[in-house]
Structure formats: C-alpha cells, structure tokens
Amino acid sequence: MTDTLSEFFSWAVHDVIFFSGDVQTTTIAVAITSSLCCSIVVAVVHFIALIRPAADRVKAKRNFQRYELKASASSKKYFSPIWLSSNGRVQVPCVKCGSYYADEGCWFVTCRGCCFSTSQCPTHHKSCSGSQPCSTRQSQLDLSDTGLQSCPSRLGFVGAHLTFLNLNNNKLSVVPAEIGCLRGLQVLSLERNLISELPDTLASLTELQCLDIGHNQLKNIPASVWKLQCLQELHVSHNALEEIPAEISRLQQLLVLDVSYNNINSICDELYTLFQLKWLNTSGNKLVQLSEAIGHLVNLELLDISACDLHVLPRAVICCTKLTSLFCNTNRLSNLPSQIGLLPCLSRLEVMDNQLPHLPYTLTVLQSSLILKAQGNPLVQSVDYMVYRACPDKGGNCGLPSLKELTGREIIKRHIPFTSSLPSVLQDLLNQAGCCSECRAPVVEQFRSEIVLAEVNPYGCTVPLYKQTCALHSSGYT
C-alpha cells in the first residue's frame, strides 16, 4: 500500500505538475492547486458551521436596583408544578443527558436510560418504567410562601443553568451545603425565614450578584459572603448584627447595601472604600455618628439613616454629588449642612421628627424639583420670630477676615477632613461653619444671618430658612 501511494505521488509531481520543465508553468500550476485546496477547506468548514446548532454565548445583564428587585421578587412567579414531585422533592434533569428527569432515589441522579448501573441502583433495579421527559430547563425557581421547613432534597443537582432561586417567607432554619453546587446562580433570596447561619459552600456561587438574607436570625455576616467577588446587592436587614466587618471592603462590585434594623452602633471605615456603592441603608440601628469619610462614596444615589441616634449630619455628605434621595427621619439633628442644597441631583429630602428649628437657605436652589418632608420639627412658624444677627470678629475689623477665618475657609474649600490633629477651637468653628447665600463661599466667623420664610417644594409648603451672607454681600456690614 505504501509503495502504491509513493508511486502515485511521484507520478503526480513529475508527470502532472512538472511535466513541462518550465519554471513559470510550474509556479502557475502550484498556485492553482493551492487555491483549489484552500477553497475546498473553506467550503467544508462553512458547511459544518451551517449544520451545527449555534451555541448561545450571550449572557443576560441584570440592572439590579433595590426597589425594582424587591418588586420583581414578590410579583413574578416562576413556580411550576414540574419542579416538584408528588412527595415535595425537586425534580432535576438527568446529569448525563438532560433530556429526562432523574428518577427519585437514583444513586447517580440519572434517568433509567443513562443509569450507570441498573442492577445496583435501588430505583432502576425494581422499576422498568420510563423516565419523564424534560422538555425545557428552567432557569428560575420560586418556592416562596410554600411553608417549607427544610430545603427540598437534591436541590443542588438542579444544575448550573439555574440563575434565580427564591425561598422567601418559609420556615427554613438550615441552608444545605449542596446549594454551593448551583454555580450559575445569580439571585438568591432567603428573606423571612429562621436562618441563623449560612454554609461555607456559599462561596462557590462565584456568579452570585444579589443575596437577600433579610428578616432572619443572623448575628454576623458569614465569612463566605466576602468571597463573592461578583456580588452587587447585599440585603441583611432585620437581623441581629452588631457590626459590619472590615472584610466588606473585598466586595468592590457592591452597588446596594442594606443593613437596616440591626444592632449596629458604628460603621467601620472600610465600608467607605466601596466606591461603586449607590444605595446605602443603615436605618433602624444604634448609630450615634457617621464618619466624614462618607464623602468618599462619590457614586452614592440613596442614603437612608433614619431611626438612628444621630446628632450631626456629616458635612462631607455634600461631596456625594450624585445623591438623589436623603432620608434622615427620626433622629436628633438640630441643624443640617448649609451647603446641602448645592447637591445638584438631590430630588428628595426627608428630615421628619428631628429637632430642627430651621433649614438651610441653599434649599431654594432646588425649590423647583425638591420634594421636602420636614414634619415633626420645632420649626419657626411666624415672621415674628425672625432672627437677625451680625457676627463681626472680636477686634471689630469686619472688612478684613481674620487668619482663623481664612484658615477655616480654605479647609472647607479643599474638603480637608476635620481630624483630631486640628486645634479644638478650629474644629468647633468648622462644625458650625456656613455658606454664603449669595456667593456660595464658606463663612466661619464673619457673616450676617437671618431667618426667612420661603417655599421650597412644589406643594407650596412654607418653611423657615437660615440665611447667611458674608461681609462682602451684607449691606451696611463694613
């Protein structure tokens, strides 16, 4: 056979390609032969591509926002009877073919046709009936409000195609370790159960983007959560948490963090390194103060610090230039940062049930778009209580600002943190500093102030505003 092929190739080379002995003719023959071979290869590859089913490589992107996700989880129902068998077990596709459901009790989680040993398998050894066909692979499973006291067996064998799992409002106390087998899971909701801890295998859910474990009995956030590098939403409200661990800084993709209604009395500085964070809810905790480092959250859009024990709202909140909603209800605030009205995107401000006698005058900048709620405060209600006050420096020289005044203005302009390294006198001045209503420049000691009544929202509600003007813009103040 080898000799025959050798003789054939020798004949083709000597008598067909190089038959003329001419170099030019030979070159043309080689080029034509090469082009013909390439054309044949391309045609074959194209034919194979046409008859082969195209693989679905497009991965759906989710825009997880707090309220939209909550509404979606409660309104959409992905529950289908084919997911549960008559005894309440989850029906999972055969791990080998996926065309039939795996028979209950099969050691290998396969259908009868794919069972690795029908003689040894207790299910297929006794029964000869065929398996139930599995027409489609569901990617979303909703088992909420079903009264489950334990997760269905074989839940981890559903497969990596499952992206949404809702177990809300049941009586679950334990999450099985096999949940870590659902490698394709993107949304896991375990809200309103009796869960006190989560398995370490949760760290295997590398594609998880939303985790909701609110309304449970967790005393700390499991360490496995910090390994979920793709996590974008973390809801742990209404638990028994006492702190937010420093490991939260590992979740650099986090967009939404809800730790409301726990027993947290302070927030670690590492939380302020989550620069992508858009929604932060710390309401209903025992917070006494917030760090000025909150100004580092430059992408923050919603901040809810209601029902805490705050006395002061950090001045650095004005650095969150994308902030659209600020909720500070039911605290002990006696004043707001004077520049809060200069936040360009602020559209909703709620400061109900505080100790505010007046609001910053800069809110008039947003009066056409701002929704303001300030009920439950001892606000000045009549013009008879108007206050007019001048604050010159102690030397009587109102025209030239003092060195202390200039220092305070520069610290505010450059957004320098008010650290303990500053003199205590200067710290007190900076905490009470305001903003000129005319030029928007900071004022520390030398300014004129008054309270005026104005409308600051579309509802026509009149509120007292604290107005400050620097020496340059105060008539008669020289």
C-alpha positions as CSV (number, residue, x, y, z in Angstrom):
1,M,0.0,0.0,0.0
2,T,2.8,2.4,0.9
3,D,4.6,1.6,-2.4
4,T,1.4,2.4,-4.4
5,L,0.9,5.7,-2.7
6,S,4.6,6.6,-3.3
7,E,4.3,5.8,-7.0
8,F,1.1,7.9,-7.2
9,F,2.7,11.0,-5.7
10,S,5.8,10.6,-7.9
11,W,3.6,10.4,-11.0
12,A,1.6,13.5,-9.9
13,V,4.7,15.6,-9.2
14,H,6.8,14.6,-12.2
15,D,4.2,13.9,-14.9
16,V,1.4,16.3,-13.9
17,I,2.8,19.4,-12.1
18,F,6.4,19.5,-13.6
19,F,5.6,17.9,-16.9
20,S,6.8,20.9,-19.0
21,G,10.0,21.5,-17.1
22,D,9.3,25.2,-17.3
23,V,9.6,27.2,-14.0
24,Q,6.8,29.7,-14.9
25,T,4.4,27.0,-15.9
26,T,5.2,25.0,-12.7
27,T,4.6,28.1,-10.5
28,I,1.2,28.7,-12.0
29,A,0.2,25.1,-11.6
30,V,1.3,25.1,-7.9
31,A,-0.7,28.4,-7.3
32,I,-3.9,26.9,-8.9
33,T,-3.6,23.7,-6.9
34,S,-3.1,25.6,-3.6
35,S,-6.1,27.9,-4.3
36,L,-8.3,24.9,-5.1
37,C,-7.3,23.1,-1.8
38,C,-8.0,26.3,0.2
39,S,-11.4,26.7,-1.4
40,I,-12.3,23.1,-0.6
41,V,-11.3,23.5,3.1
42,V,-13.3,26.8,3.4
43,A,-16.4,25.2,1.9
44,V,-16.2,22.2,4.2
45,V,-15.8,24.4,7.3
46,H,-18.7,26.6,6.2
47,F,-20.9,23.5,5.6
48,I,-20.1,22.2,9.1
49,A,-20.9,25.6,10.7
50,L,-24.3,25.6,9.0
51,I,-25.5,22.2,10.1
52,R,-24.1,22.6,13.7
53,P,-26.5,24.4,16.1
54,A,-25.2,27.8,17.2
55,A,-24.1,28.0,20.8
56,D,-25.8,30.6,22.9
57,R,-22.9,32.7,24.2
58,V,-24.9,35.8,25.1
59,K,-25.1,36.4,28.8
60,A,-28.1,38.5,30.0
61,K,-27.1,41.5,32.0
62,R,-29.2,42.5,35.1
63,N,-29.7,46.0,36.3
64,F,-30.1,45.4,39.9
65,Q,-31.8,48.3,41.7
66,R,-33.2,47.9,45.2
67,Y,-36.9,48.6,44.8
68,E,-37.1,47.1,41.3
69,L,-35.6,43.8,42.5
70,K,-37.9,43.7,45.6
71,A,-40.9,44.2,43.4
72,S,-39.7,41.6,40.9
73,A,-39.1,39.0,43.6
74,S,-42.5,39.5,45.1
75,S,-44.6,39.8,42.0
76,K,-43.1,37.4,39.4
77,K,-43.8,33.8,39.9
78,Y,-41.5,31.3,38.3
79,F,-43.1,28.3,40.2
80,S,-44.1,25.4,38.0
81,P,-45.6,22.1,39.1
82,I,-43.0,20.2,37.2
83,W,-40.3,21.3,39.6
84,L,-41.9,19.4,42.5
85,S,-42.8,15.8,42.6
86,S,-45.7,14.3,44.5
87,N,-43.7,14.0,47.7
88,G,-42.3,17.5,47.5
89,R,-38.9,16.8,46.1
90,V,-37.4,18.9,43.4
91,Q,-37.3,17.2,40.0
92,V,-33.9,17.7,38.5
93,P,-32.8,16.9,35.0
94,C,-30.6,13.8,34.4
95,V,-27.0,14.8,35.0
96,K,-25.9,12.8,31.9
97,C,-28.4,13.6,29.1
98,G,-30.6,16.3,30.5
99,S,-33.5,15.1,28.2
100,Y,-35.3,13.3,31.0
101,Y,-35.8,14.0,34.7
102,A,-33.7,11.9,37.1
103,D,-35.7,9.3,38.8
104,E,-36.2,9.7,42.5
105,G,-33.9,7.6,44.6
106,C,-31.3,7.0,41.9
107,W,-27.9,7.0,43.3
108,F,-26.4,8.5,40.2
109,V,-29.1,11.2,39.7
110,T,-29.9,9.9,36.2
111,C,-32.8,8.7,34.1
112,R,-33.2,5.0,33.5
113,G,-31.5,5.1,30.1
114,C,-28.4,6.8,31.5
115,C,-28.1,4.9,34.8
116,F,-24.6,3.7,35.3
117,S,-25.6,0.5,37.0
118,T,-29.3,-0.5,36.8
119,S,-28.5,-3.7,38.7
120,Q,-27.1,-1.9,41.7
121,C,-29.4,1.2,41.6
122,P,-32.3,0.6,44.1
123,T,-34.7,2.6,41.9
124,H,-34.0,1.3,38.4
125,H,-33.4,-2.3,39.6
126,K,-37.0,-2.5,40.8
127,S,-38.8,-0.4,38.2
128,C,-38.8,-0.8,34.5
129,S,-41.0,2.2,33.7
130,G,-39.6,5.0,31.6
131,S,-38.4,8.4,32.9
132,Q,-40.4,11.6,32.5
133,P,-39.3,13.8,29.6
134,C,-37.7,17.1,30.5
135,S,-38.7,19.5,27.7
136,T,-37.0,22.7,28.9
137,R,-34.5,23.6,31.6
138,Q,-36.0,26.2,33.8
139,S,-33.6,29.0,34.8
140,Q,-35.8,30.5,37.6
141,L,-37.3,28.7,40.6
142,D,-39.7,30.3,43.0
143,L,-40.5,28.3,46.1
144,S,-41.6,31.2,48.3
145,D,-44.7,31.1,50.6
146,T,-44.8,27.3,50.4
147,G,-44.4,26.6,54.1
148,L,-41.1,24.7,53.6
149,Q,-39.3,23.7,56.9
150,S,-36.3,22.4,55.0
151,C,-34.9,22.8,51.6
152,P,-36.1,20.2,49.1
153,S,-33.6,17.3,48.7
154,R,-31.5,17.2,45.6
155,L,-31.8,20.9,45.2
156,G,-28.1,21.2,44.4
157,F,-28.5,18.8,41.4
158,V,-30.8,21.2,39.5
159,G,-27.8,22.3,37.5
160,A,-25.7,25.4,36.6
161,H,-28.5,26.7,34.4
162,L,-30.5,27.9,37.4
163,T,-29.9,31.6,37.8
164,F,-32.8,32.7,40.2
165,L,-33.8,30.9,43.4
166,N,-36.5,32.4,45.7
167,L,-37.1,30.7,49.1
168,N,-38.7,33.7,50.8
169,N,-41.3,33.5,53.6
170,N,-40.8,29.9,54.6
171,K,-39.7,28.3,57.9
172,L,-36.2,27.3,56.9
173,S,-33.7,27.1,59.7
174,V,-30.8,25.5,57.7
175,V,-29.5,26.1,54.2
176,P,-28.0,22.8,52.9
177,A,-24.4,22.8,51.9
178,E,-25.3,21.4,48.4
179,I,-26.6,24.9,47.5
180,G,-23.0,25.6,46.5
181,C,-23.4,23.3,43.5
182,L,-25.7,25.8,41.8
183,R,-22.7,27.5,40.2
184,G,-24.8,29.6,37.8
185,L,-26.9,31.2,40.5
186,Q,-27.2,35.0,40.2
187,V,-30.0,35.8,42.6
188,L,-30.5,34.0,45.9
189,S,-33.3,35.3,48.1
190,L,-33.8,33.8,51.6
191,E,-35.8,36.6,53.2
192,R,-38.2,35.9,56.1
193,N,-37.0,32.6,57.4
194,L,-35.4,31.3,60.6
195,I,-31.8,31.1,59.4
196,S,-29.1,31.7,61.9
197,E,-26.1,30.8,59.7
198,L,-25.1,30.1,56.1
199,P,-22.9,27.2,54.8
200,D,-19.3,27.8,53.8
201,T,-20.2,26.4,50.4
202,L,-21.9,29.7,49.6
203,A,-18.5,30.9,48.5
204,S,-18.8,28.6,45.5
205,L,-21.5,30.7,43.9
206,T,-19.0,32.8,42.0
207,E,-21.6,34.3,39.7
208,L,-24.0,35.4,42.5
209,Q,-24.9,39.1,42.1
210,C,-27.8,39.5,44.6
211,L,-28.1,38.0,48.1
212,D,-31.1,38.7,50.2
213,I,-31.0,37.2,53.8
214,G,-33.1,39.9,55.5
215,H,-35.6,39.1,58.3
216,N,-33.7,36.2,59.7
217,Q,-31.7,35.5,62.9
218,L,-28.1,36.1,61.8
219,K,-25.8,37.5,64.4
220,N,-22.9,38.1,62.0
221,I,-22.4,38.1,58.3
222,P,-20.8,34.7,57.3
223,A,-17.2,34.8,56.0
224,S,-18.2,33.0,52.9
225,V,-20.0,36.2,51.7
226,W,-16.8,38.1,51.4
227,K,-15.6,35.7,48.7
228,L,-18.5,36.6,46.4
229,Q,-16.5,38.9,44.2
230,C,-19.4,39.5,41.7
231,L,-21.9,40.5,44.4
232,Q,-23.7,43.7,43.6
233,E,-26.5,43.6,46.2
234,L,-26.4,42.5,49.8
235,H,-29.6,42.7,51.9
236,V,-29.2,41.8,55.6
237,S,-31.9,43.9,57.2
238,H,-33.9,42.9,60.3
239,N,-31.3,40.6,61.8
240,A,-29.2,40.7,65.0
241,L,-26.0,42.1,63.5
242,E,-23.8,44.1,65.9
243,E,-21.1,45.2,63.5
244,I,-20.1,45.4,59.8
245,P,-16.8,43.5,59.5
246,A,-13.8,45.2,57.8
247,E,-13.8,42.4,55.2
248,I,-16.7,44.1,53.4
249,S,-14.0,46.1,51.6
250,R,-13.5,43.0,49.4
251,L,-16.9,43.5,47.7
252,Q,-15.7,46.1,45.3
253,Q,-18.6,45.5,42.9
254,L,-21.2,46.2,45.5
255,L,-23.9,48.6,44.4
256,V,-26.6,48.1,47.1
257,L,-26.0,47.5,50.9
258,D,-29.0,47.2,53.2
259,V,-28.1,46.7,56.9
260,S,-31.2,48.4,58.3
261,Y,-32.8,47.4,61.6
262,N,-30.0,45.6,63.3
263,N,-27.9,46.4,66.5
264,I,-25.1,48.1,64.8
265,N,-23.6,51.0,66.8
266,S,-20.8,52.1,64.5
267,I,-19.7,51.7,60.8
268,C,-16.2,50.6,60.0
269,D,-14.0,52.9,57.8
270,E,-13.6,50.1,55.3
271,L,-17.2,50.5,54.2
272,Y,-16.3,53.9,52.8
273,T,-13.9,52.3,50.4
274,L,-16.8,50.8,48.4
275,F,-16.6,53.5,45.7
276,Q,-19.2,51.9,43.4
277,L,-21.9,51.9,46.1
278,K,-25.1,53.5,45.0
279,W,-27.6,52.6,47.7
280,L,-26.8,52.6,51.5
281,N,-29.5,51.9,54.1
282,T,-28.4,51.9,57.7
283,S,-31.7,53.0,59.2
284,G,-33.0,51.5,62.5
285,N,-29.6,51.0,64.1
286,K,-27.9,52.5,67.1
287,L,-25.6,54.8,65.2
288,V,-24.5,57.9,67.1
289,Q,-22.4,59.5,64.4
290,L,-21.3,59.0,60.8
291,S,-17.7,59.5,59.7
292,E,-16.7,62.3,57.4
293,A,-15.3,59.6,55.2
294,I,-18.8,59.1,53.8
295,G,-17.8,61.8,51.3
296,H,-15.7,59.1,49.6
297,L,-18.8,57.4,48.3
298,V,-19.0,59.7,45.3
299,N,-21.4,57.4,43.4
300,L,-24.0,57.2,46.2
301,E,-27.5,57.9,45.0
302,L,-29.6,57.0,48.1
303,L,-28.7,57.3,51.7
304,D,-31.1,56.2,54.4
305,I,-30.0,56.9,58.0
306,S,-33.5,57.2,59.6
307,A,-34.4,56.0,63.1
308,C,-30.9,56.2,64.5
309,D,-29.5,58.4,67.2
310,L,-27.6,60.9,65.1
311,H,-27.0,64.4,66.4
312,V,-25.0,65.7,63.4
313,L,-25.2,65.0,59.7
314,P,-21.6,64.9,58.4
315,R,-20.6,68.0,56.3
316,A,-18.8,65.6,53.9
317,V,-22.2,64.4,52.6
318,I,-22.1,67.3,50.1
319,C,-19.2,65.5,48.4
320,C,-21.7,62.8,47.3
321,T,-22.7,64.8,44.2
322,K,-24.8,62.1,42.7
323,L,-27.1,61.8,45.7
324,T,-30.8,62.0,44.7
325,S,-32.5,60.8,47.9
326,L,-31.6,61.5,51.5
327,F,-33.6,60.1,54.4
328,C,-32.8,61.4,57.9
329,N,-36.1,60.9,59.7
330,T,-36.4,60.3,63.5
331,N,-33.0,61.4,64.7
332,R,-31.8,64.2,66.9
333,L,-30.5,66.6,64.3
334,S,-30.5,70.2,65.3
335,N,-29.1,71.6,62.0
336,L,-28.2,70.5,58.5
337,P,-25.1,71.3,56.5
338,S,-25.6,74.7,55.0
339,Q,-24.4,73.6,51.6
340,I,-26.8,70.6,51.3
341,G,-28.9,72.5,48.8
342,L,-26.0,72.6,46.4
343,L,-26.2,68.9,45.7
344,P,-27.1,69.0,42.0
345,C,-29.1,65.8,41.8
346,L,-31.0,66.0,45.1
347,S,-34.7,65.5,44.5
348,R,-36.0,64.1,47.8
349,L,-35.1,65.1,51.3
350,E,-36.9,63.8,54.4
351,V,-35.9,65.1,57.9
352,M,-39.1,64.4,59.8
353,D,-39.2,64.1,63.6
354,N,-35.9,65.8,64.4
355,Q,-35.0,68.9,66.4
356,L,-34.6,71.3,63.5
357,P,-35.7,75.0,64.1
358,H,-34.9,75.9,60.5
359,L,-33.5,74.6,57.3
360,P,-30.6,75.8,55.1
361,Y,-31.3,78.6,52.7
362,T,-29.5,76.8,49.9
363,L,-32.5,74.6,49.5
364,T,-34.1,77.4,47.5
365,V,-31.7,76.4,44.6
366,L,-33.7,73.1,44.3
367,Q,-37.1,74.5,45.0
368,S,-38.5,73.5,41.6
369,S,-37.5,69.9,41.8
370,L,-37.1,69.1,45.5
371,I,-39.6,67.0,47.5
372,L,-39.2,68.1,51.1
373,K,-40.7,66.4,54.2
374,A,-39.9,68.2,57.5
375,Q,-42.9,67.5,59.7
376,G,-42.4,66.8,63.4
377,N,-39.7,69.5,63.9
378,P,-39.9,72.7,66.1
379,L,-39.7,74.9,63.0
380,V,-40.2,78.6,63.3
381,Q,-43.8,79.3,62.1
382,S,-44.2,83.1,62.1
383,V,-42.3,86.1,60.9
384,D,-42.5,87.5,64.4
385,Y,-39.7,85.0,65.3
386,M,-37.4,86.2,62.6
387,V,-33.8,86.4,63.9
388,Y,-31.3,88.9,62.7
389,R,-27.7,88.7,63.9
390,A,-24.3,90.1,63.0
391,C,-21.1,88.3,63.8
392,P,-18.0,90.6,63.5
393,D,-14.7,89.5,64.7
394,K,-13.6,90.4,68.2
395,G,-11.2,93.1,67.0
396,G,-14.1,95.0,65.4
397,N,-12.5,94.8,62.0
398,C,-15.2,93.4,59.8
399,G,-13.7,94.3,56.5
400,L,-10.6,92.1,56.7
401,P,-11.2,88.5,57.6
402,S,-9.1,87.1,60.4
403,L,-6.4,84.4,60.0
404,K,-8.7,81.9,61.7
405,E,-11.5,82.8,59.2
406,L,-9.2,82.4,56.2
407,T,-7.9,79.1,57.6
408,G,-11.4,77.7,58.1
409,R,-12.5,78.8,54.6
410,E,-9.5,77.0,52.9
411,I,-10.1,73.8,54.9
412,I,-13.7,73.7,53.7
413,K,-12.9,74.6,50.1
414,R,-10.3,71.9,49.8
415,H,-12.5,69.3,51.6
416,I,-9.8,68.6,54.2
417,P,-11.2,66.1,56.8
418,F,-11.8,67.6,60.3
419,T,-9.4,65.3,62.1
420,S,-8.4,65.4,65.8
421,S,-5.0,66.9,64.8
422,L,-6.7,70.3,64.3
423,P,-7.0,72.6,67.3
424,S,-10.2,72.2,69.2
425,V,-11.2,75.8,68.7
426,L,-10.8,75.5,65.0
427,Q,-12.8,72.2,65.0
428,D,-15.7,73.9,66.8
429,L,-15.7,76.7,64.2
430,L,-15.6,74.3,61.3
431,N,-18.5,72.3,62.7
432,Q,-20.6,75.5,62.9
433,A,-19.4,77.0,59.6
434,G,-22.0,78.0,57.0
435,C,-22.3,79.0,53.4
436,C,-23.0,82.5,51.9
437,S,-26.3,82.5,50.2
438,E,-25.0,84.9,47.6
439,C,-21.6,83.7,46.5
440,R,-21.7,80.1,48.0
441,A,-18.4,80.7,49.7
442,P,-17.9,79.2,53.2
443,V,-18.2,81.5,56.2
444,V,-16.8,80.7,59.6
445,E,-16.9,83.7,61.9
446,Q,-17.7,86.9,59.9
447,F,-21.1,86.8,58.5
448,R,-24.7,88.1,58.8
449,S,-27.5,85.7,59.3
450,E,-31.3,85.9,59.4
451,I,-34.3,83.5,59.2
452,V,-36.7,84.0,56.3
453,L,-39.9,82.1,55.4
454,A,-40.0,80.7,51.9
455,E,-41.5,77.9,49.7
456,V,-39.0,75.2,48.8
457,N,-41.1,72.4,47.2
458,P,-43.9,72.0,44.6
459,Y,-46.5,71.6,47.3
460,G,-46.3,75.2,48.4
461,C,-45.2,74.5,51.9
462,T,-43.6,77.4,53.7
463,V,-40.6,76.7,55.9
464,P,-38.1,78.8,57.8
465,L,-34.7,79.0,56.1
466,Y,-31.5,80.1,57.8
467,K,-29.8,82.6,55.5
468,Q,-26.1,83.6,55.9
469,T,-24.2,86.3,53.9
470,C,-20.6,87.1,54.0
471,A,-19.2,90.6,54.7
472,L,-18.9,91.4,51.0
473,H,-22.6,90.8,50.3
474,S,-24.1,92.2,53.5
475,S,-25.5,95.7,53.2
476,G,-24.3,98.0,55.9
477,Y,-21.8,95.5,57.1
478,T,-18.4,97.1,56.8
